[in-house]
Amino acid sequence: MKVSLDGEFGIVLNDYNDWDGVYYVDGEKKQGIPSKNYGVIRWDTNKENDTEDWRGVFGSFLAAGGKELNQDYEFEFINDNGVLKTKGIE
């Protein structure tokens, strides 16, 4: 997913944490639906590694004004997989 926040643009990487669905309420063990927790964003900058971890707080990303971009959006410095473009090679 391509995203933007505060004039910056990036892509949500395929990195994730597995969540087994187990959680506790007042000390009592509960079982939710296991899931994969995505949310590491690679920002479109010329830095070798410019990521931010929004896993588990992606709702806060959206509440802060984060938006999903059209998937046709073209990044300046990174490819659609989050890898830094090499000069002359796109």
Residue, then its C-alpha position, 0 to 999 in steps of 0.5 A: m500500500k502506498v501512503s502519505l503523511d505530512g507531505e511525505f510519501g512512502i510504501v508499507l513494506n511486507d515486513y510484519n509481526d505474527w500475532d497469535g491472537v492471545y490477549y489478557v483481560d483482567g488476568e483472564k486469557k482470551q483468544g482472538i483471531p491470529s493475524k499478521n501485523y503490517g505497518v513498517i513504512r519505507w519513506d520516499t527519500n534518498k537515504e539508504n534506509d528510511t523506515e518508520d514502524w507503525r505496526g500496531v498503531f496504524g489507526s494512529f497513523l490514519a488519525a494523524g492524517g495519514k492517507e492511502l495513495n493511488q497505487d499508480y503513484e510514482f516515487e522519486f527515490i524508491n521502487d514500489n518494493g521500497v528499495l532505493k532506486t539506483k541512478g540510471i536504473e529504475 
